[in-house]
Amino acid sequence: MLFHRTMIAAVCLLLSTGPAFAAEALSLKQVLESIIDKHPDLQLNRIDRSIALTESLNVEGMLDPTVSANFIASEEKIPVSSDFQASETRLGQLSGSISKPLSTGGTLGANFTYNRTSNAYNSPLAAQLSRFNPSFRHQINASYRHPIFKGADRPDYQQSLVAAEAGVDAARQQSLVTMHILSLQAISAFYQLAADDININIAQQAVKRAKKLLNYQRSREQFGLIERADRLQAEALLAARRTGLQKAKAQRFTDQSMLNRLMLRPSIQEIVIQPLNNSKIKVPSIEDATEQAQQLRPELQYLNAQMRVANAQLLMALDSDQVQLDVIAEVGTRALATSFVKGITRGFEANDQRYYASLSFELSDVLGRKSTHSAIRKAELNRQRLLAQRIQTIEQINDDIASASSAISAGLPTLAFAKKQVTAERRKFNAEMKRYRQGRSDTATLVQFEGELLNASLNAELQQLTLQLAEKQLAWAQGRLLNDLALSESLLDHQDAVQ
């Protein structure tokens, strides 16, 4: 109990002493801008988008050429069975290759080998019979490998590129989903604060009426026109109205703190709600709203991007379930010379007596293919899950639209009757006040009528606010709230530019 009394005293002190910060008038758009610009969830989304962008570079790297080089220097001495065999061989060899994958599925390649070979013989005659010693040998090959079944048109690259682009889109849509969720929290907190202002305004009017009644009762008591109990009833009414006003202020302080924290600002920062637009609210068409929601809701756009990723993964998995059959065409030149320079230059000369040409087929397969079948099954189940999730999301969107639309359809006639009730209650109260001054009514009846007028006024203004909130909730359910306020794309582009 002591803790609760201390907290209540602290709140009352803050409310009575005034805010520690200057009051700031905010519109709904300004509130959303502040939340979207600072909220940590969106900071994480920005990092996720940057990570997704790196995947495109990773996919492009699949077509990067591969280069290799090798140098060998060796000396070998072996026992020989004939004097015409080389008993010692010195070898110096330089080789290199380059391979460039193509987006069409094939692979271009080239390699070269250049070596110097020097032989030593036990027999001088054998050494004299050797035509090239040392010898300089040079060969160059160019090849093209083309897959017939598995890997044709390189689906691993093409579909990985599709998946990477869809991943970037999914990361962007996830940011919009986060904005969408935060915007619903924002409009709820914003309109709750607006409702608190209405409660405070109505409560202040009630306090003024209660003060007037009390002053009137005191003057009548001095002239002996009423009893002391009538004046005490007026005092009790004023005390009750002041209590109601203080409760309304305390509730506003709590709701203001919640909105400030949503904007990552000090909780005691004073907020003044800018006047709301009281434009005419129309009953929406549920069919049009649903059709628009399916085009604009970021949750569905996110699922569409995820579906493109799943389709790409399925195509890659299906491609890996094929036999690997490649055809390889290769041509080259050969050169043999007694000098270093001739050995190099002759390798680049085409000669009918020095060439190499081949055509080969290479077949490979994995028996069982359990991993491949597992990948295909996983990709298919992932697509089924996304389809089920899409149905679930559409039904939730339909619920959101139906709820907001029903609130507007039912709220419009309710507001009309509420306004008529306020007019009737005000006439009734004024008539009763006139009768009371003439001594033809009692204080209890007057207090009762004043309370009924208070409740009717509060109900009408809150009903108007509820309709405005329902209109914003319908725009949110359709996915056009941020677009209407020109927030979604502009802020995302600004964030990307800052990054």
C-alpha positions as CSV (number, residue, x, y, z in Angstrom):
1,M,0.0,0.0,0.0
2,L,2.9,2.4,0.8
3,F,4.4,1.8,-2.6
4,H,1.1,2.5,-4.4
5,R,0.6,5.7,-2.4
6,T,4.2,6.8,-3.2
7,M,3.6,6.2,-6.9
8,I,0.3,8.1,-6.9
9,A,1.9,11.0,-5.1
10,A,4.8,11.1,-7.6
11,V,2.4,11.1,-10.5
12,C,0.3,13.9,-9.0
13,L,3.4,15.9,-8.3
14,L,4.5,15.6,-11.9
15,L,1.1,16.6,-13.1
16,S,0.8,19.5,-10.8
17,T,4.4,20.9,-11.2
18,G,4.3,20.8,-15.0
19,P,6.5,19.0,-17.5
20,A,10.3,18.9,-17.4
21,F,10.5,19.4,-21.2
22,A,8.8,21.9,-23.4
23,A,5.5,20.7,-24.9
24,E,5.6,19.6,-28.5
25,A,2.7,19.5,-30.9
26,L,2.8,16.3,-32.9
27,S,0.7,15.0,-35.8
28,L,0.2,11.3,-36.5
29,K,2.7,11.6,-39.4
30,Q,5.4,13.2,-37.2
31,V,4.9,10.4,-34.6
32,L,5.3,7.7,-37.3
33,E,8.4,9.5,-38.7
34,S,10.0,9.6,-35.3
35,I,9.3,5.9,-34.7
36,I,10.4,4.7,-38.1
37,D,13.6,6.8,-38.0
38,K,14.8,5.6,-34.6
39,H,13.3,2.2,-33.7
40,P,15.9,-0.5,-33.1
41,D,13.8,-3.1,-35.0
42,L,14.2,-1.1,-38.2
43,Q,17.9,-0.7,-37.5
44,L,18.2,-4.5,-37.6
45,N,16.2,-4.6,-40.8
46,R,18.6,-2.2,-42.4
47,I,21.5,-4.5,-41.6
48,D,19.5,-7.4,-42.9
49,R,19.1,-5.6,-46.2
50,S,22.8,-4.9,-46.5
51,I,23.5,-8.6,-45.8
52,A,21.0,-9.6,-48.6
53,L,22.7,-7.2,-51.0
54,T,26.0,-9.1,-50.5
55,E,24.4,-12.3,-51.7
56,S,24.1,-10.9,-55.2
57,L,27.9,-10.3,-55.3
58,N,28.4,-13.9,-54.0
59,V,26.3,-15.3,-56.9
60,E,28.1,-13.2,-59.5
61,G,31.3,-14.7,-58.1
62,M,30.1,-18.1,-59.5
63,L,31.2,-16.8,-62.9
64,D,34.6,-15.5,-61.8
65,P,37.5,-17.1,-63.8
66,T,39.9,-19.4,-62.0
67,V,43.6,-19.0,-62.7
68,S,46.4,-21.4,-61.6
69,A,50.1,-21.6,-62.2
70,N,52.7,-24.2,-61.3
71,F,56.5,-24.3,-61.5
72,I,58.6,-27.5,-61.1
73,A,62.4,-27.9,-61.0
74,S,63.7,-31.5,-60.6
75,E,66.8,-33.7,-61.0
76,E,66.6,-37.4,-61.3
77,K,69.4,-40.1,-61.5
78,I,68.4,-43.7,-62.2
79,P,70.2,-46.9,-63.0
80,V,69.9,-47.9,-66.6
81,S,69.7,-51.1,-68.4
82,S,71.1,-49.7,-71.7
83,D,73.7,-47.1,-72.5
84,F,71.1,-45.4,-74.8
85,Q,68.9,-44.7,-71.8
86,A,69.3,-41.3,-70.0
87,S,70.9,-41.9,-66.6
88,E,70.2,-38.3,-65.4
89,T,67.4,-36.0,-66.2
90,R,67.1,-32.3,-65.2
91,L,63.6,-30.9,-65.7
92,G,62.3,-27.3,-65.4
93,Q,58.6,-26.9,-66.0
94,L,56.2,-23.9,-66.0
95,S,52.5,-24.6,-66.4
96,G,49.3,-22.5,-66.0
97,S,45.6,-22.7,-66.7
98,I,42.5,-20.4,-66.8
99,S,38.9,-21.5,-66.6
100,K,35.9,-19.2,-67.1
101,P,32.3,-20.5,-66.4
102,L,29.7,-19.1,-68.7
103,S,26.1,-18.1,-67.7
104,T,24.9,-20.3,-70.6
105,G,26.1,-23.4,-68.8
106,G,29.4,-24.1,-70.6
107,T,33.0,-23.6,-69.4
108,L,35.8,-22.1,-71.4
109,G,39.3,-23.2,-70.5
110,A,42.9,-22.8,-71.6
111,N,46.2,-24.2,-70.3
112,F,49.8,-24.2,-71.3
113,T,52.9,-26.1,-70.3
114,Y,56.5,-25.1,-71.0
115,N,59.4,-27.2,-69.9
116,R,63.1,-27.6,-70.4
117,T,64.5,-31.1,-70.3
118,S,68.3,-32.0,-70.2
119,N,69.4,-35.6,-70.3
120,A,72.8,-37.1,-69.5
121,Y,74.0,-40.5,-70.8
122,N,76.7,-43.0,-69.8
123,S,77.6,-43.5,-73.5
124,P,79.0,-40.6,-75.5
125,L,77.5,-42.2,-78.6
126,A,74.0,-42.1,-77.1
127,A,74.5,-38.4,-76.2
128,Q,75.5,-37.7,-79.8
129,L,72.5,-39.5,-81.2
130,S,70.1,-37.4,-79.1
131,R,68.6,-34.8,-81.4
132,F,67.4,-32.3,-78.8
133,N,69.4,-32.0,-75.6
134,P,68.5,-29.9,-73.9
135,S,65.0,-29.8,-75.3
136,F,62.4,-27.0,-75.0
137,R,58.8,-28.3,-75.2
138,H,55.8,-26.0,-75.4
139,Q,52.1,-26.9,-75.6
140,I,48.9,-24.8,-75.5
141,N,45.4,-26.2,-75.2
142,A,42.0,-24.5,-75.5
143,S,38.9,-26.4,-74.3
144,Y,35.1,-26.0,-74.1
145,R,33.0,-28.1,-71.7
146,H,29.2,-28.2,-72.2
147,P,26.7,-30.0,-70.0
148,I,24.0,-32.0,-71.7
149,F,21.7,-32.8,-68.8
150,K,22.7,-31.7,-65.3
151,G,23.9,-28.1,-65.3
152,A,22.6,-27.2,-68.7
153,D,22.0,-23.5,-68.9
154,R,23.6,-23.3,-65.5
155,P,20.5,-23.3,-63.3
156,D,22.7,-23.0,-60.2
157,Y,23.8,-19.6,-61.3
158,Q,20.5,-18.4,-62.9
159,Q,18.3,-19.5,-60.0
160,S,20.8,-18.4,-57.4
161,L,20.6,-14.9,-59.0
162,V,16.8,-15.0,-58.9
163,A,17.0,-16.1,-55.3
164,A,19.4,-13.4,-54.4
165,E,17.3,-10.7,-56.0
166,A,14.2,-12.1,-54.3
167,G,16.1,-12.1,-51.0
168,V,16.9,-8.4,-51.3
169,D,13.2,-7.8,-52.1
170,A,12.2,-9.9,-49.1
171,A,14.6,-8.0,-46.8
172,R,13.1,-4.7,-48.0
173,Q,9.5,-6.0,-47.6
174,Q,10.5,-7.2,-44.1
175,S,11.4,-3.6,-43.2
176,L,7.9,-2.5,-44.5
177,V,6.3,-5.3,-42.4
178,T,8.1,-3.9,-39.3
179,M,7.0,-0.4,-40.2
180,H,3.5,-1.7,-40.7
181,I,3.4,-3.3,-37.3
182,L,4.9,-0.3,-35.5
183,S,2.4,2.0,-37.3
184,L,-0.5,0.1,-35.8
185,Q,1.0,0.5,-32.3
186,A,1.5,4.2,-33.1
187,I,-2.0,5.0,-34.2
188,S,-3.4,3.1,-31.2
189,A,-1.2,5.1,-28.8
190,F,-1.8,8.4,-30.6
191,Y,-5.6,8.1,-30.6
192,Q,-5.6,6.9,-27.0
193,L,-3.8,10.1,-26.1
194,A,-6.4,12.0,-28.1
195,A,-9.1,10.2,-26.2
196,D,-7.4,11.2,-23.0
197,D,-7.6,14.8,-24.1
198,I,-11.3,14.5,-24.7
199,N,-11.8,12.9,-21.2
200,I,-9.8,15.8,-19.6
201,N,-11.7,18.4,-21.6
202,I,-15.1,16.9,-20.6
203,A,-13.9,16.5,-17.0
204,Q,-12.8,20.2,-16.9
205,Q,-16.2,21.3,-18.2
206,A,-17.9,19.2,-15.5
207,V,-15.7,20.8,-12.8
208,K,-16.7,24.3,-14.1
209,R,-20.4,23.3,-14.0
210,A,-20.0,21.9,-10.5
211,K,-18.3,25.1,-9.3
212,K,-21.1,27.2,-10.7
213,L,-23.6,25.0,-8.9
214,L,-21.7,25.2,-5.7
215,N,-21.5,29.0,-5.8
216,Y,-25.2,29.2,-6.6
217,Q,-26.0,26.9,-3.7
218,R,-23.9,28.9,-1.3
219,S,-25.6,32.1,-2.2
220,R,-29.0,30.5,-1.8
221,E,-28.0,29.0,1.5
222,Q,-27.0,32.5,2.8
223,F,-30.6,33.6,2.1
224,G,-32.0,30.5,3.7
225,L,-33.6,29.3,0.5
226,I,-32.0,25.8,0.8
227,E,-30.8,23.5,3.5
228,R,-27.2,22.8,4.4
229,A,-27.5,19.3,2.9
230,D,-28.2,20.8,-0.5
231,R,-25.0,22.7,-0.4
232,L,-23.1,19.7,0.8
233,Q,-24.4,17.7,-2.2
234,A,-22.9,20.4,-4.5
235,E,-19.6,20.2,-2.6
236,A,-19.6,16.4,-3.0
237,L,-20.4,16.8,-6.7
238,L,-17.4,19.2,-7.1
239,A,-15.1,16.8,-5.3
240,A,-16.2,13.9,-7.4
241,R,-15.7,15.9,-10.6
242,R,-12.2,17.0,-9.5
243,T,-11.3,13.4,-8.7
244,G,-12.5,12.4,-12.2
245,L,-10.4,15.2,-13.7
246,Q,-7.3,14.0,-11.8
247,K,-7.9,10.4,-12.9
248,A,-8.1,11.6,-16.5
249,K,-4.8,13.5,-16.2
250,A,-3.1,10.5,-14.6
251,Q,-4.3,8.3,-17.4
252,R,-3.0,10.7,-20.0
253,F,0.3,10.9,-18.2
254,T,0.6,7.1,-18.5
255,D,-0.5,6.9,-22.1
256,Q,1.9,9.8,-23.0
257,S,4.7,7.9,-21.4
258,M,3.9,4.9,-23.6
259,L,3.9,6.9,-26.8
260,N,7.1,8.7,-25.8
261,R,8.9,5.3,-25.2
262,L,7.6,4.1,-28.6
263,M,9.3,7.1,-30.1
264,L,12.4,6.4,-27.9
265,R,12.0,9.7,-26.2
266,P,12.0,10.6,-22.4
267,S,8.8,9.3,-20.9
268,I,7.9,12.7,-19.3
269,Q,8.3,14.6,-22.6
270,E,5.0,16.6,-22.9
271,I,3.0,15.9,-26.1
272,V,0.3,18.1,-27.5
273,I,-1.9,16.3,-30.1
274,Q,-2.5,18.4,-33.1
275,P,-6.2,19.0,-34.0
276,L,-7.5,15.9,-35.9
277,N,-9.1,16.1,-39.3
278,N,-12.8,15.8,-38.9
279,S,-13.5,15.2,-42.6
280,K,-16.5,13.2,-43.6
281,I,-16.0,9.4,-43.1
282,K,-17.6,7.2,-45.7
283,V,-18.6,3.5,-45.5
284,P,-16.0,1.5,-47.4
285,S,-16.4,-1.2,-49.9
286,I,-15.0,-4.4,-48.4
287,E,-14.4,-5.9,-51.9
288,D,-12.3,-2.9,-53.0
289,A,-10.5,-2.8,-49.7
290,T,-9.6,-6.5,-49.9
291,E,-8.4,-6.2,-53.5
292,Q,-6.2,-3.2,-52.6
293,A,-4.9,-5.0,-49.5
294,Q,-3.7,-7.9,-51.6
295,Q,-1.6,-5.5,-53.7
296,L,-0.3,-3.3,-50.9
297,R,0.1,-5.3,-47.7
298,P,3.8,-5.8,-47.1
299,E,3.2,-9.2,-45.5
300,L,1.9,-10.6,-48.8
301,Q,4.7,-8.9,-50.8
302,Y,7.2,-10.5,-48.4
303,L,5.7,-13.9,-48.9
304,N,5.8,-13.4,-52.7
305,A,9.5,-12.7,-52.5
306,Q,10.0,-15.8,-50.3
307,M,8.0,-17.9,-52.8
308,R,10.4,-16.8,-55.6
309,V,13.3,-18.0,-53.4
310,A,11.5,-21.3,-52.8
311,N,10.8,-21.8,-56.5
312,A,14.5,-21.1,-57.4
313,Q,15.6,-23.6,-54.7
314,L,13.3,-26.2,-56.1
315,L,14.6,-25.7,-59.7
316,M,18.1,-26.1,-58.5
317,A,17.3,-29.2,-56.5
318,L,15.5,-30.7,-59.6
319,D,18.5,-30.0,-61.8
320,S,20.8,-31.9,-59.4
321,D,18.6,-35.0,-59.8
322,Q,19.9,-35.5,-63.3
323,V,22.7,-37.5,-64.8
324,Q,26.0,-35.5,-65.3
325,L,26.9,-35.8,-69.0
326,D,29.4,-33.3,-70.4
327,V,30.9,-33.1,-73.9
328,I,34.4,-31.7,-74.0
329,A,36.1,-30.3,-77.1
330,E,39.8,-29.5,-77.0
331,V,42.3,-28.2,-79.5
332,G,46.0,-27.3,-79.1
333,T,49.4,-26.8,-80.5
334,R,52.7,-28.6,-79.8
335,A,56.3,-27.4,-80.1
336,L,59.7,-28.9,-79.7
337,A,62.9,-26.8,-80.1
338,T,66.6,-26.6,-79.2
339,S,66.4,-23.1,-77.9
340,F,64.3,-21.2,-75.3
341,V,63.0,-18.6,-77.8
342,K,62.0,-21.1,-80.5
343,G,60.3,-23.3,-77.9
344,I,58.1,-20.4,-76.9
345,T,57.3,-18.9,-80.3
346,R,56.6,-22.2,-82.0
347,G,53.9,-22.9,-79.4
348,F,51.8,-20.2,-80.9
349,E,52.2,-21.3,-84.5
350,A,49.6,-23.4,-86.2
351,N,51.2,-26.3,-88.1
352,D,49.6,-29.4,-89.6
353,Q,52.4,-31.5,-88.2
354,R,52.1,-30.1,-84.6
355,Y,48.6,-29.9,-83.3
356,Y,46.3,-31.6,-80.8
357,A,42.5,-32.2,-81.1
358,S,40.1,-34.2,-79.1
359,L,36.3,-34.7,-78.5
360,S,35.3,-36.6,-75.3
361,F,32.2,-37.4,-73.3
362,E,32.2,-37.5,-69.5
363,L,29.5,-39.3,-67.6
364,S,29.0,-39.3,-63.8
365,D,26.1,-40.0,-61.5
366,V,25.4,-40.5,-57.8
367,L,23.8,-43.8,-56.9
368,G,20.8,-43.6,-54.7
369,R,20.6,-39.7,-54.8
370,K,19.3,-39.6,-51.2
371,S,20.6,-36.1,-50.6
372,T,19.1,-34.9,-53.8
373,H,15.7,-36.3,-53.1
374,S,15.8,-34.9,-49.6
375,A,16.6,-31.4,-51.0
376,I,13.7,-31.7,-53.5
377,R,11.3,-32.8,-50.8
378,K,12.4,-30.0,-48.5
379,A,12.0,-27.4,-51.3
380,E,8.5,-28.7,-52.1
381,L,7.4,-28.6,-48.4
382,N,8.8,-25.1,-48.1
383,R,6.6,-24.0,-51.0
384,Q,3.6,-25.7,-49.5
385,R,4.3,-23.9,-46.2
386,L,4.5,-20.5,-47.9
387,L,1.2,-21.2,-49.7
388,A,-0.4,-22.1,-46.4
389,Q,1.1,-19.1,-44.7
390,R,-0.3,-16.9,-47.5
391,I,-3.8,-18.2,-47.0
392,Q,-3.4,-17.6,-43.3
393,T,-2.2,-14.0,-43.9
394,I,-5.0,-13.3,-46.3
395,E,-7.6,-14.5,-43.8
396,Q,-6.0,-12.3,-41.1
397,I,-6.1,-9.3,-43.5
398,N,-9.8,-10.0,-44.2
399,D,-10.4,-10.0,-40.5
400,D,-8.6,-6.7,-40.1
401,I,-10.6,-5.1,-43.0
402,A,-13.9,-6.6,-41.7
403,S,-13.3,-5.3,-38.2
404,A,-12.4,-1.8,-39.3
405,S,-15.2,-1.7,-41.9
406,S,-17.8,-2.9,-39.4
407,A,-16.6,-0.3,-36.9
408,I,-17.2,2.5,-39.4
409,S,-20.5,1.1,-40.7
410,A,-21.9,0.7,-37.2
411,G,-20.3,3.8,-35.8
412,L,-21.7,6.3,-38.2
413,P,-25.3,6.0,-37.2
414,T,-24.2,5.6,-33.6
415,L,-22.4,9.0,-33.8
416,A,-25.5,10.6,-35.3
417,F,-27.7,9.4,-32.4
418,A,-25.0,10.3,-29.9
419,K,-25.0,13.9,-31.1
420,K,-28.8,14.1,-30.9
421,Q,-28.6,12.7,-27.4
422,V,-26.1,15.5,-26.4
423,T,-28.5,18.1,-27.7
424,A,-31.4,16.5,-25.8
425,E,-29.4,16.1,-22.6
426,R,-28.3,19.8,-22.7
427,R,-31.9,20.9,-23.2
428,K,-33.0,18.7,-20.4
429,F,-30.3,20.0,-18.1
430,N,-31.0,23.6,-18.9
431,A,-34.7,23.2,-18.4
432,E,-34.1,21.4,-15.0
433,M,-31.7,24.2,-14.0
434,K,-34.4,26.7,-14.7
435,R,-36.9,24.7,-12.6
436,Y,-34.4,24.4,-9.9
437,R,-33.9,28.1,-9.7
438,Q,-37.6,28.5,-9.4
439,G,-37.6,26.1,-6.5
440,R,-39.6,23.4,-8.4
441,S,-36.8,20.8,-8.4
442,D,-34.3,19.3,-6.0
443,T,-30.5,19.1,-6.0
444,A,-30.4,15.3,-6.5
445,T,-32.3,15.5,-9.7
446,L,-30.1,18.4,-11.0
447,V,-26.9,16.5,-10.1
448,Q,-28.3,13.4,-11.9
449,F,-29.1,15.4,-15.0
450,E,-25.7,17.1,-15.0
451,G,-24.0,13.6,-14.9
452,E,-26.2,12.4,-17.8
453,L,-25.1,15.4,-19.9
454,L,-21.5,14.7,-19.0
455,N,-21.8,11.1,-20.1
456,A,-23.6,12.0,-23.3
457,S,-21.0,14.6,-24.3
458,L,-18.1,12.3,-23.5
459,N,-19.8,9.5,-25.5
460,A,-20.3,11.6,-28.6
461,E,-16.8,12.9,-28.7
462,L,-15.3,9.5,-28.1
463,Q,-17.5,8.0,-30.7
464,Q,-16.2,10.6,-33.2
465,L,-12.7,9.7,-32.2
466,T,-13.4,6.0,-32.5
467,L,-14.6,6.5,-36.1
468,Q,-11.4,8.4,-37.0
469,L,-9.4,5.6,-35.4
470,A,-11.4,3.0,-37.4
471,E,-10.7,5.0,-40.6
472,K,-7.0,4.9,-39.9
473,Q,-7.2,1.2,-39.0
474,L,-8.9,0.5,-42.3
475,A,-6.2,2.3,-44.2
476,W,-3.7,0.2,-42.2
477,A,-5.5,-3.0,-43.0
478,Q,-5.4,-2.1,-46.7
479,G,-1.7,-1.4,-46.4
480,R,-2.0,2.2,-47.6
481,L,-1.6,4.1,-44.4
482,L,2.2,4.7,-44.8
483,N,1.7,5.4,-48.5
484,D,-1.0,7.9,-47.7
485,L,1.4,9.7,-45.3
486,A,4.2,9.4,-47.9
487,L,6.4,7.5,-45.4
488,S,7.2,4.0,-46.5
489,E,9.3,4.3,-49.7
490,S,10.7,7.7,-48.9
491,L,12.0,6.6,-45.5
492,L,13.4,3.4,-46.8
493,D,15.2,5.2,-49.6
494,H,16.6,7.7,-47.1
495,Q,17.8,4.9,-44.8
496,D,19.5,3.1,-47.7
497,A,21.2,6.3,-48.7
498,V,22.5,6.9,-45.2
499,Q,23.8,3.4,-45.0
